[in-house]
Amino acid sequence: MSVQEQHVEPDIDVSVIVLTKNEEDNIVKCLDSVRRFGEVFVVDSASEDATREIARSYPNTNVVDWEWNGRFPKKKQWSIDNLDIKHEWILMLDADEEVTSALAEEIARVVGGGAGKQAFFVHYDNYFLGRRLKYGSHSMKLIFFRRGKARFVPTNEILVSTMWEVEGNYQPQIDGEVGVLKAHAIHRDCKSLFHYYQRHNRYSDLEAVHRLRLGKIEESYPPFRRALKRLLRKLPGSGFLYFVHSYFIKLGFLDGLPGLAFAFSRFVYFTQIECKVMELVLHPERLDAIMEKHEEVSKVINRTDD
């Protein structure tokens, strides 16, 4: 059935921001999942496939062309600051994410009920090797917030040459109380695993530099989860610990072979970070070259904070 035949009258007063770059494999299921929302912005970075054409076929969807200038703000914060957003609440999605019907209903209740909180974490059910993982993979992101209450604080991630136009894998800072929604979103990337591992290879570069010199970014995670993440990052063999947590403690073995493959991928990611830390220790000139930019970038960050 075509998009036009599936038209749904928007009834949830929320502005959705979808970040895209060459996402024709994912964009349809993402936009199908937010048809009840009041307005949708697709902020696209010069896609060379059919992403923009597909997005323009959806009613109530605005396609915004965006090009990063190599400075702050990056894509998420730029979208918050510059889009003509008309609703009080914002939902920020990647193109490989979907809003379930249960999550849409819960968001509608929050918007209609005058919630005292300024932002909410959303849990994700991840797909891996074609299977929705029910046990060993539970992630959460802070993607639903009031306009003017969330800020992706500039960090020294720009020092790491492999990082790109979208803010790194960290959460925005929130001015006010943060809650957690009960319903889950879906994370399902229809691209090949090459893109999954490429993205995490980039994140591990940033994490290694932060562990050695730049310190951790203060995030809005619930206190227990934040403390646990800090502890695991400091312990040697964190890759093995994450594997045990995913596969045994979280019962990932019940997800079959995809559960094992996902847990092993977590092991590889965190082991990558530790190896890259050791590499930088063995070759301090590489870290020194990164840190030479530190003062200049810090001045830019401080100007942004003013």
N, C-alpha and C positions, 0 to 999 in steps of 0.2 A: 504494500500500500504506500502511496507517495506521501511526501510530507504534507502537501496541500490537503489530501484526503483525510489526514490525521489531525487536522487543525483542532486545537484545544484553546478555549478562551482562557487567557491568563487570569488567575484569581489569587496569586500570592504576591504581595507587594514587596518584592525583593529584587535587587539589581544583581544579575549574574555576570561575572567577568570570566571569560574562558581564554586562556593563553595558548596560542598556536604557532607552529612553524612546521609546515609539511605534515599535516595531520589528517589527510584524507582517509586514512584507514581507521581513524578513531572518532572523527568529529560528528558523524551521524548519530551514533549511540549516545554521545554526550549531549548534543542539542535535543535529541528526542526526549531525554530524561528531564529537561528543564522547561518544557513547553508551558507549564503552569505558571511560570515566574513572570513578573511584570515586564522586565526588559532584560535583554541579553546583549552583552558586548563581546565580540570576538576580536581580541587584540592580536593581530597577526604580524609576524616578522618576515615579510617578503617570501611567503611560501611559493614554491615552484611547482606545486601540484594543484589539485582542485579544491584545496581547503576553503579558499575564499568564495569560490563559486557555490560550493555546497552550503556554506553558512548564509550566503545572501538569499538562498531559496527558502529560508525559514522566516516566517512572519515575526515581527517584533524583535528581530536580531540586527544589530548594527555591527558592521565590519569596520574596524579601525586599523589602518596601516601604521606600523611602528618600526622605527629603526633605532637601534642602540648607538649612542655616540661614544661609548667606552667609558662613561662617567656615571656617577650617581645622579638621580635615582635610576635603579634598574626597573625591569618591566612591571613587577607587581606594584611597587610604590608609585611609579609613574602613572599607572592605570588608576589607582586610587585618587591621585592628586589631579588628574587632568581630564578624565572622562566626565561627560555631562550626566552624572548619576542623579536620578530623581527620587529614589527610595531611601529610606532611613537605614535599611539593612543591606549588606553586601555578602554575596556568596562567591568565593573565588575558586575556580576549578582549573585543572589541567585537562587537555582534550581527551586523555585516556581515563577520565573519571566520570562516574555516572551517579545521579541522585536516584535512590530507590523511592518507590511510592511511599513507603513508611517514613523515610527521611523527609520527603516533601511535606507530608502531613504534619510531622513534628515541627518543622520550620514554620509552617503556616500557623500552628498554635502559638509558637514563640512570638511571632510578629503580631498576632491578634491579641495576645494576652498581656502585653505590656511588661515583658520580662525585665527584672531589675539588673540582670547581667548585661555586660557590654560585648561579650563575644562567647563563642562556643567551639570546643573541640568536636570533631566528627571522627568516629571510628571508621576504618576501612576494612572491607573484605577484599583480599587480593586474589587475583587469578594468576596461576603459574602453571605453565605447560598445559594450558587449556582447562584447568580445573579450579573451581572456586575453593580456596583453602578455608576450612571451617575451624581449624585448631591452631596450627603452628605459626600463623601469620596474622598478627593483630597490630595494626598501626593506627595512629591518630594524627590529625593535622588541625591546626587552628585556621579554619577557612570561612567561618560565618561570624560576622562582626558588624557592629554599628558603624555607620559612616562617621569618620573623624575620630574614631577610638582606637584604630589599629595603625601601627607603623612598622614597616620593615626597616629596622635601624641599619644605616650604612655600616659595613664592617670592612676589615682589611682583606676580605675575600678577593678583592680586585687585584691584590698582589699576586695571586696564584694564576699563572698565565692560562691554565686549562679551564678556569671558570669562565662562564659566559654571561649572556644578557639577562638571565633570570636569577633572582636572588638564590643563594645556596639553600641547602637542605636544613633550614632553620625556621622557627616560628616568629611571627610578628610580636612586638611588644604591645600590650593592651592597656589603655587608660581606664581601669575599672576592674570589676569582678569578672572572672571567667568561669563558664560552666562547661558541661559535657553533655552532648545529646545522646540519647539512647539508641536511636536508629542508626544504621550504618550506610555509608556510601560504598560504591564499588570501584576498585582500581583494576582496570583490565586493558592492557596495552596490546593492541592487535599487530604491532610491529614485531620484528624478529627479536630474539634475545640479545642480538648484537647491540641494540640500542639500550637495553636494560643494563648490560655490563659496561657499556661505554659511559652511561650516566654515572654509575657508581664508581667507575675508575676516576672520573672527574671529582666526585665528592671526596674520595679518599685522598686525593692531592690536597684539598683544602683542609681536611681533618688532620693530616700529618703536620702541616705547618702550624695549625692552631695548637696542637698538643705541645709543640716545642717552644714557640715564641709568642703567639698571639693571644693565648688564653681562650676560654670558651665563651661563646655568645650566651648571654642570659636570655633564656626563653621562658615562655609562659606556661610550660607544662605543669600539671599538678605536682605538688611537692615530692610525693613518694616517687613518681616516675622520673622526675628531674634528678633526685638523689641517686636512684638506681643507675641511670644513664651515666652519671659522673663516676660512680664507683666502677662500673664495668669498663669505662674508658681508661681508668688508671691501672687496672689489674693486668699483669702479663698474661698472654694467652687468651685475650678477650674473644678472638675468633672462635676458639673451642667453647668458651662459656656461652656465647650467643648460640652456637649450634645446640648445645645441651638444653638451653632455655627453649629454643624453638621446637626441637624434635622430641624432647622427652618431657620437660616440665609443662609445656603448652600442648602436649599430645600431638605434635605434628606427624607422628608416625601413622595416625589414623587418617591422614590425608593421602596415604599411599605413596607411590613414587614421586609425584609432584611435591609432596610434603618433605620428603628426603632431599630432593633437588633444591628446594627453596632453603632449607636449613643449611645445606652445604654451601649455597651461594652466600648466605650470611657469614658463614665461617670464612669464605674466601675474601669477602669485603673487609672484614675487620682484621684479618691477617694481612691484607694489602696495606692497610693503614700502618700497622706495626712495622712491616718491611720498609715502607717509605720513610717512616721515622728513622729507622736504623740507617737507611741510605743517606739521609740528610746529615746524620751525625757523622758518618764516615766521610762525607764530602761537604764540610762546613762552608766551602766557598759557594755552593749552590744556595744554601740558606742565606748566606751573607748577601748574595746578589738579590734575593727576594727582599730582605730587610732593608737594603739601601733605598728602596722605594717607600719604606714605612713612614718616614717623616712627612714626605710629600702627600701621601694618601691620607694620613692622619689629619693634615691641615684641611684637605677637602672635606673629610668627614666632619670636622669641627665646624667648618663653615656651613655645612648642611644642617648641623644641629642648632645653629644660631637662629 
